Amino acid sequence: MNVFRGPTQFSAGPACALTIGNFDGVHRGHRALLQELKDGATARGLKSCVMTFEPHPKEFFSAEQAPPRILNLRDKLAALANIGIDRVMVEHFNAAFAKLSPDEFVSEILVKRLNAKWILIGDDFCYGAKRAGNFASLKAAGEKYGFEVSSIDTIHENGERISSSALRTALAQGDIHKVNTLLGRPYGISGHVIYGQQLGRTLGFPTLNLAVANHLHHRKPAASGIFVAQVLGLTDQPLPAVASLGVRPTVEDAGRVLLETHIFDFQKEVYGKIITVELLEKIREEEKYSDLELLTQAIAADARYARNYFQKKNYV
């Protein structure tokens, strides 16, 4: 899969079949649209192309009110690659892009830059400044510029819409089973292992740390708390672990969000490596403790819970 970041990396190439959206989560509803895009592209002899945005438009307009992120950009691109999309345009959403009228968006972006010949969109798609463009106006533009436009209905299951909003709600509630059902795969977060304060080592629970967000970038994660987890990317098999995703209120007040993962019976130095931490079951919410002794006791209890989870799993 080829990834392009804005117009400086991309000029109109082979004609493409295009879909546009944030695709946060790349959940089963997204995957249905993307599979139809792939199939339609093949039938038309086109390259499949996804246009997505960084940052999320709502983060640009109001970072504090933007929805929490389900996936970071790395994980979103990996999910798109796994589906088999040919190319992804990561559009930098800024003031100039936000001001594009629907007509300018079509003529400058879809036609001149992306060379779109077939556009497949969801039933709630809007585009251009103030979201003034919709399916009807895009259809009319297609007749003018010579591209085809189709839409796909939202996927429902048991009367519920499969959506990023439903996924965020399930993550906030800690319902990992529902999260994985909506995704159609395990929920994980990947990144480079970074240096931390080394506090876990002194408490007897060394951790691998991934940076998720900080106060300067309001990319709030959709999940938080203490989880049974497993780590991928270090050995051939997933490694059992316990993980904390949050702001670490007992030891820090900087507002940054870390994913701290303690792998059981694992001693190797892996700083700089890319790992994926899959969250398997939520144990509890994050808490602030009055001293490190109480924090250590809580971590030990969480570790016992997680070890018991894996023992039961292996027994079954």
C-alpha positions in Angstrom: 0.0 0.0 0.0 1.3 3.4 -0.9 0.8 6.2 1.6 0.9 9.9 0.6 0.9 12.8 3.0 -0.7 15.8 1.3 -0.2 17.3 -2.1 3.6 17.7 -1.8 3.9 13.9 -2.0 1.3 13.2 -4.6 0.3 14.3 -8.1 -2.4 12.8 -10.2 -1.5 9.3 -11.2 -3.5 6.4 -12.5 -7.3 6.8 -12.3 -8.7 5.7 -9.0 -11.7 4.4 -7.2 -12.0 6.6 -4.1 -13.6 6.8 -0.8 -13.3 9.6 1.8 -13.6 9.7 5.5 -11.9 9.6 8.9 -12.2 5.8 9.2 -11.5 5.9 13.0 -11.5 2.3 14.1 -11.7 0.8 10.6 -14.6 -1.2 12.1 -16.8 -3.7 10.3 -19.0 -1.0 8.9 -15.9 0.7 7.4 -14.7 -2.7 6.2 -17.9 -3.4 4.3 -17.5 -0.1 2.4 -13.8 -0.7 1.8 -14.4 -4.2 0.5 -17.0 -2.8 -1.9 -14.5 -0.1 -3.0 -11.9 -2.8 -3.7 -14.3 -5.0 -5.7 -15.6 -2.0 -7.6 -12.1 -0.8 -8.4 -11.2 -4.2 -9.7 -14.3 -4.4 -11.9 -13.5 -0.9 -13.3 -9.8 -1.4 -13.8 -9.0 1.3 -11.2 -6.7 1.6 -8.2 -8.5 1.7 -4.8 -7.8 4.8 -2.9 -8.7 6.1 0.6 -8.6 9.8 1.5 -8.4 10.4 5.2 -7.5 13.3 7.4 -4.9 14.2 10.1 -5.8 15.7 12.4 -9.4 14.7 12.6 -11.4 17.7 11.4 -13.2 18.0 14.8 -9.8 18.1 16.5 -8.8 21.0 14.2 -12.0 23.1 14.9 -12.3 22.3 18.7 -9.6 20.0 20.2 -11.3 19.9 23.6 -14.6 18.8 22.2 -13.3 16.4 19.6 -14.2 12.7 20.0 -11.5 10.4 21.6 -9.3 8.6 19.1 -10.0 4.9 18.6 -6.9 4.3 16.5 -3.7 6.2 16.1 -2.6 6.9 12.5 -0.2 4.1 12.5 -2.8 1.5 13.4 -5.4 3.0 11.0 -3.0 2.7 8.1 -2.1 -0.8 9.2 -5.8 -1.8 9.2 -6.2 -0.3 5.7 -3.2 -2.1 4.4 -4.5 -5.4 5.8 -7.7 -4.9 3.8 -5.7 -4.5 0.7 -6.2 -0.8 -0.2 -3.8 0.3 -3.0 -3.1 3.8 -1.8 -4.0 6.2 1.0 -3.9 10.0 0.9 -3.5 11.4 4.4 -4.7 15.0 3.9 -3.4 17.6 6.4 -6.6 19.2 7.6 -5.7 22.9 8.1 -7.4 26.3 7.7 -6.8 26.4 3.9 -8.3 22.9 3.4 -11.2 23.7 5.7 -12.1 26.8 3.6 -12.4 24.9 0.3 -15.9 25.2 -1.1 -17.6 22.0 -2.3 -16.9 23.0 -5.9 -13.2 23.7 -5.1 -12.9 20.4 -3.2 -14.2 18.5 -6.2 -12.3 20.3 -8.9 -9.0 20.7 -7.2 -8.8 17.6 -5.0 -11.0 14.9 -6.4 -10.4 15.7 -10.1 -7.0 17.3 -10.5 -5.1 15.8 -7.7 -6.6 12.3 -7.2 -8.0 11.6 -10.7 -11.0 9.9 -9.2 -13.3 8.1 -11.7 -15.5 6.4 -9.2 -16.3 7.6 -5.7 -18.0 5.4 -3.1 -19.3 7.2 0.0 -21.3 6.4 3.1 -24.9 7.5 3.4 -24.0 10.4 5.8 -21.1 11.9 3.8 -20.7 15.7 3.6 -17.8 17.7 2.2 -16.5 21.2 1.6 -16.6 24.3 3.9 -19.4 24.1 6.5 -20.1 20.6 5.2 -22.2 22.2 2.5 -21.7 19.4 0.0 -23.7 16.1 0.1 -24.4 13.1 -2.1 -26.7 15.0 -4.4 -24.2 17.7 -5.1 -21.4 15.2 -5.6 -23.5 13.2 -8.0 -24.1 16.4 -10.0 -20.4 17.2 -10.0 -19.7 13.7 -11.3 -21.9 14.4 -14.3 -20.0 17.6 -14.9 -16.4 16.2 -14.5 -17.0 12.7 -15.7 -16.8 10.5 -12.6 -19.3 8.0 -11.1 -20.7 8.3 -7.6 -22.3 5.6 -5.5 -23.3 5.3 -1.8 -23.5 2.4 0.6 -25.9 2.2 3.5 -24.7 2.0 7.1 -24.3 -1.5 8.4 -26.6 -2.5 11.3 -26.5 -5.5 13.6 -29.2 -6.4 16.0 -30.8 -3.1 15.3 -27.7 -1.1 16.2 -25.6 0.9 13.8 -22.0 -0.2 13.5 -20.3 3.1 13.9 -17.2 4.8 15.4 -19.6 6.4 18.0 -20.8 2.9 19.1 -17.2 1.8 19.3 -16.2 4.7 21.4 -19.1 4.0 23.8 -18.1 0.4 24.1 -14.4 1.4 24.8 -15.5 3.9 27.4 -17.6 1.3 29.1 -14.7 -1.2 29.0 -16.8 -3.7 27.1 -13.9 -5.3 25.2 -16.1 -8.2 23.9 -18.4 -5.7 22.2 -15.4 -3.6 21.0 -13.9 -6.7 19.2 -17.3 -7.6 17.8 -17.7 -4.2 16.3 -14.2 -4.2 15.0 -14.2 -7.8 13.7 -10.7 -8.2 15.2 -8.9 -7.6 18.6 -8.4 -4.0 19.7 -4.8 -3.0 20.0 -2.6 0.0 20.2 0.9 0.1 18.7 3.9 2.3 18.9 7.6 2.6 19.7 8.7 1.6 23.2 9.9 4.7 25.0 11.9 5.5 28.2 9.8 6.2 31.2 10.5 7.2 34.8 11.7 3.7 35.6 9.3 3.7 38.5 7.8 0.3 37.6 11.2 -1.3 38.1 11.5 0.0 41.6 8.1 -1.3 42.4 8.8 -4.7 41.0 6.7 -4.3 37.9 8.9 -3.0 35.0 6.8 -1.7 32.1 7.1 -1.1 28.4 5.7 2.4 27.7 4.0 3.8 24.7 3.1 7.5 24.4 -0.6 7.9 23.5 -1.3 11.7 24.0 -0.3 14.8 25.9 -1.7 18.1 26.8 -0.4 19.7 23.6 -2.1 17.2 21.3 -5.6 16.5 22.5 -5.8 13.1 20.9 -7.6 11.5 23.8 -7.7 7.7 23.7 -11.2 6.1 23.6 -10.3 3.6 26.3 -8.7 4.1 29.8 -8.1 2.0 32.9 -6.3 -1.2 33.8 -6.5 -4.2 31.5 -5.6 -7.8 31.0 -3.4 -7.5 27.8 -1.1 -9.3 25.5 1.9 -8.0 23.6 2.7 -8.7 19.9 5.9 -8.0 18.0 8.5 -9.3 20.4 8.3 -13.0 19.9 6.4 -15.4 17.7 3.6 -15.8 20.2 1.6 -13.1 22.1 3.1 -12.4 25.5 0.6 -12.3 28.5 0.6 -8.9 30.3 -1.2 -6.4 32.4 -1.5 -2.8 31.1 -2.5 0.6 32.4 -3.8 3.2 29.9 -4.2 6.7 31.3 -2.7 9.7 32.9 -1.0 8.0 35.9 -2.6 10.2 38.6 -0.6 8.9 41.5 2.8 9.7 40.0 2.3 12.5 37.4 0.1 15.5 36.7 1.4 16.6 33.3 -1.7 15.4 31.5 0.1 13.0 29.1 -1.5 9.7 28.4 0.7 6.6 28.5 0.1 2.9 27.8 2.3 1.1 30.4 2.5 -2.7 30.0 4.0 -5.2 32.3 4.8 -8.4 30.5 4.9 -11.4 32.9 8.3 -13.1 33.3 10.0 -10.9 30.6 13.3 -9.2 31.2 14.6 -8.1 27.8 15.4 -4.4 26.9 13.3 -3.5 23.9 13.4 0.3 23.8 12.7 1.7 20.3 11.0 -1.5 19.1 7.5 -1.3 17.7 5.0 -3.4 19.7 1.2 -3.8 19.6 -0.6 -4.1 22.9 -4.0 -5.8 22.6 -6.5 -5.1 25.4 -8.3 -8.4 26.4 -10.4 -7.5 29.4 -10.9 -4.4 31.6 -10.0 -5.0 35.2 -10.9 -1.6 36.7 -10.7 2.2 36.3 -7.5 4.1 36.9 -7.2 5.5 40.5 -5.1 7.9 42.5 -3.4 6.5 45.6 -2.1 8.4 48.5 1.4 6.7 48.5 3.5 4.3 46.5 2.9 1.4 48.8 -0.9 1.4 48.1 -0.1 1.8 44.4 2.2 -1.3 44.5 -0.5 -3.3 46.3 -3.0 -2.3 43.6 -0.6 -3.3 40.8 0.1 -6.6 42.4 -3.6 -7.3 42.6 -4.1 -6.4 39.0 -1.2 -8.7 38.0 -2.8 -11.6 40.0 -6.1 -11.0 38.2 -4.4 -11.0 34.8 -2.3 -14.1 35.5 -5.5 -15.9 36.7 -7.2 -14.8 33.4 -4.5 -16.5 31.4 -4.4 -19.6 33.5 -8.1 -20.0 33.0 -7.7 -19.4 29.3 -5.0 -22.0 29.0 -7.0 -24.5 31.0 -10.0 -24.1 28.7 
